[in-house]
Amino acid sequence: MKNRVTFPLKGARDYVHGTSVFDELGRLLVEEGVASASLDLVFHQMMHGFTCSIERRDARSGDCVVARLAPSDGDGFVLCFNPLEVSASAERVDYDEDAIARFARIDASTIASPLADTHSDAENMVALCKRLHLEHYQGQASRWVFSRYRGRIPLALTGDISISIVKSIGTRLTCSDVYSAGQKVGEIYFSCIA
């Protein structure tokens, strides 16, 4: 397994986007020969360094990102992601969340949309969930970020995707159910930051 990765920065962001970490986890599982797993992915803080270490070990206080994986055909393990001090300019890639959500339909606390096949499943899920939050909490919160995912990996989304906010702590933290082709695939959490 790799022990470091350099992520591209998406759009004008100065931090590693959660979808980049999610997609990297999918690649790592393929390299390890793991077909599918249950994933609990937690973002404790933003990673502003784009070259990161990946360590297979128990989580520690101060880890930026912790991924707990339970393969369907093997023992569970934990991967911890932390930025490294590397001086190089970052690669930048486009990530047009508005284009992903262009055909979305929002009804109260639910968003539904066909998948944008030009983006990864994680990018579709996160962009749609963010659009839902911006619409649902319009004028109430300043900035929503992807903070946790619990469910299957790979997502293997097909057909339409729908996301419904099912729990919230005011306008600070939400939990939303993610469905694809009528089947629940996981839960995505968003946090509001000032």
C-alpha positions as CSV (number, residue, x, y, z in Angstrom):
1,M,0.0,0.0,0.0
2,K,1.2,3.5,-0.8
3,N,2.5,5.5,2.1
4,R,2.0,8.9,0.5
5,V,-0.1,10.6,-2.1
6,T,-0.2,14.0,-3.7
7,F,-3.7,15.3,-4.3
8,P,-4.7,17.9,-6.9
9,L,-6.5,20.9,-5.4
10,K,-10.0,21.3,-6.8
11,G,-11.0,24.7,-8.2
12,A,-9.8,27.6,-6.1
13,R,-9.7,25.6,-2.8
14,D,-6.6,25.7,-0.7
15,Y,-7.3,22.4,1.0
16,V,-7.6,18.8,-0.1
17,H,-11.3,18.1,-1.0
18,G,-13.0,15.2,0.7
19,T,-13.9,13.7,-2.6
20,S,-10.2,13.3,-3.4
21,V,-9.6,11.3,-0.2
22,F,-12.7,9.2,-0.9
23,D,-11.6,8.4,-4.5
24,E,-8.1,7.6,-3.3
25,L,-9.5,5.1,-0.8
26,G,-11.3,3.4,-3.6
27,R,-8.1,3.2,-5.6
28,L,-6.2,1.8,-2.6
29,L,-8.8,-0.9,-2.1
30,V,-8.5,-2.0,-5.7
31,E,-4.7,-2.2,-5.2
32,E,-5.2,-4.3,-2.1
33,G,-7.6,-6.6,-4.0
34,V,-10.6,-5.6,-1.8
35,A,-13.8,-5.7,-3.8
36,S,-16.0,-3.8,-1.4
37,A,-16.0,-2.6,2.2
38,S,-17.9,-0.7,4.8
39,L,-16.3,2.7,5.4
40,D,-16.4,5.2,8.2
41,L,-14.5,8.2,6.9
42,V,-14.1,11.2,9.3
43,F,-12.5,14.5,8.5
44,H,-11.2,15.9,11.8
45,Q,-9.7,19.0,10.1
46,M,-8.9,20.3,6.7
47,M,-5.7,19.2,5.0
48,H,-4.1,22.3,3.6
49,G,-1.0,20.4,2.5
50,F,-1.7,18.5,-0.7
51,T,1.0,15.9,-0.3
52,C,-0.1,13.6,2.5
53,S,1.0,10.5,4.4
54,I,-1.2,7.4,4.5
55,E,-0.6,5.2,7.5
56,R,-2.2,1.9,8.3
57,R,-2.5,2.1,12.1
58,D,-4.8,3.0,14.9
59,A,-6.1,6.6,14.9
60,R,-4.4,9.2,17.1
61,S,-5.4,12.6,18.3
62,G,-4.4,15.1,15.7
63,D,-5.0,13.0,12.6
64,C,-6.6,15.0,9.9
65,V,-8.6,12.2,8.3
66,V,-9.3,8.7,9.6
67,A,-10.8,6.0,7.5
68,R,-12.1,2.8,9.2
69,L,-12.6,0.0,6.6
70,A,-14.3,-3.3,7.1
71,P,-13.9,-5.4,3.9
72,S,-16.7,-7.8,3.2
73,D,-14.2,-10.6,2.9
74,G,-11.4,-9.8,5.4
75,D,-10.2,-8.1,8.5
76,G,-10.9,-4.5,9.2
77,F,-8.2,-1.8,9.3
78,V,-7.7,1.9,9.7
79,L,-6.0,4.4,7.4
80,C,-4.9,7.8,8.6
81,F,-4.2,10.7,6.3
82,N,-2.0,13.7,7.4
83,P,-0.3,16.5,5.4
84,L,3.4,16.4,4.9
85,E,5.6,19.5,4.7
86,V,6.5,19.5,1.0
87,S,7.3,22.6,-1.0
88,A,6.0,22.3,-4.5
89,S,3.2,23.9,-6.4
90,A,-0.1,22.1,-6.4
91,E,-1.8,20.7,-9.5
92,R,-5.3,22.2,-9.9
93,V,-8.3,20.6,-11.5
94,D,-11.8,21.8,-12.2
95,Y,-14.6,20.8,-10.0
96,D,-17.8,22.4,-11.1
97,E,-20.4,21.6,-8.4
98,D,-23.0,23.7,-10.1
99,A,-22.8,21.7,-13.3
100,I,-23.2,18.4,-11.3
101,A,-26.3,19.8,-9.6
102,R,-27.7,21.4,-12.8
103,F,-30.6,18.9,-13.2
104,A,-31.2,18.4,-9.5
105,R,-34.7,18.6,-8.1
106,I,-35.1,19.8,-4.5
107,D,-38.2,19.2,-2.4
108,A,-37.8,20.4,1.2
109,S,-35.0,18.4,2.7
110,T,-34.4,16.0,-0.2
111,I,-32.4,16.4,-3.5
112,A,-32.6,14.0,-6.4
113,S,-30.7,14.0,-9.6
114,P,-29.3,11.9,-12.4
115,L,-25.6,11.1,-12.1
116,A,-23.2,13.4,-13.8
117,D,-21.1,10.8,-15.7
118,T,-18.2,13.2,-16.1
119,H,-17.5,13.1,-12.3
120,S,-16.8,10.4,-9.8
121,D,-19.6,9.0,-7.6
122,A,-18.1,10.8,-4.6
123,E,-18.1,14.1,-6.5
124,N,-21.7,13.6,-7.4
125,M,-22.7,12.7,-3.9
126,V,-20.9,15.6,-2.2
127,A,-21.9,18.3,-4.8
128,L,-25.6,17.3,-4.5
129,C,-25.5,17.3,-0.7
130,K,-23.8,20.7,-0.7
131,R,-26.5,22.1,-3.0
132,L,-29.2,20.7,-0.8
133,H,-27.7,22.4,2.2
134,L,-27.2,25.7,0.5
135,E,-30.9,25.7,-0.6
136,H,-32.4,24.1,2.6
137,Y,-30.5,26.4,5.0
138,Q,-30.5,29.5,2.7
139,G,-29.5,32.6,4.7
140,Q,-29.0,30.6,8.0
141,A,-25.5,29.2,7.6
142,S,-22.3,30.5,6.2
143,R,-20.3,27.5,4.8
144,W,-21.0,23.8,4.6
145,V,-18.3,21.2,4.3
146,F,-18.3,17.4,3.9
147,S,-17.2,16.0,7.3
148,R,-18.1,12.3,7.4
149,Y,-19.3,9.4,5.4
150,R,-20.6,6.0,6.7
151,G,-21.5,3.4,4.2
152,R,-20.3,1.2,1.3
153,I,-17.2,1.8,-0.8
154,P,-17.2,1.7,-3.8
155,L,-20.4,3.7,-3.9
156,A,-21.3,2.0,-7.3
157,L,-24.1,4.5,-7.9
158,T,-26.6,3.8,-10.7
159,G,-29.6,5.7,-12.0
160,D,-30.7,8.6,-10.0
161,I,-29.2,9.6,-6.6
162,S,-31.2,11.1,-3.9
163,I,-30.1,12.6,-0.6
164,S,-32.3,13.4,2.4
165,I,-31.4,15.3,5.5
166,V,-32.6,13.1,8.3
167,K,-30.9,14.6,11.4
168,S,-29.5,17.9,12.3
169,I,-28.0,19.8,15.2
170,G,-29.4,23.3,14.4
171,T,-27.4,24.6,11.5
172,R,-24.2,23.1,12.7
173,L,-24.2,19.4,11.7
174,T,-26.4,17.3,9.6
175,C,-26.7,13.6,8.7
176,S,-28.3,12.7,5.3
177,D,-29.2,9.4,3.9
178,V,-27.9,8.6,0.4
179,Y,-29.9,6.4,-2.0
180,S,-29.0,5.1,-5.4
181,A,-31.6,3.3,-7.6
182,G,-33.8,3.2,-4.5
183,Q,-31.3,1.5,-2.2
184,K,-29.5,3.1,0.7
185,V,-25.8,3.2,0.2
186,G,-24.7,5.3,3.2
187,E,-24.9,8.4,5.3
188,I,-23.1,11.7,4.6
189,Y,-22.5,14.3,7.2
190,F,-22.0,18.0,6.6
191,S,-20.7,20.6,9.1
192,C,-21.2,24.3,9.1
193,I,-18.0,26.4,9.5
194,A,-17.9,30.1,10.0
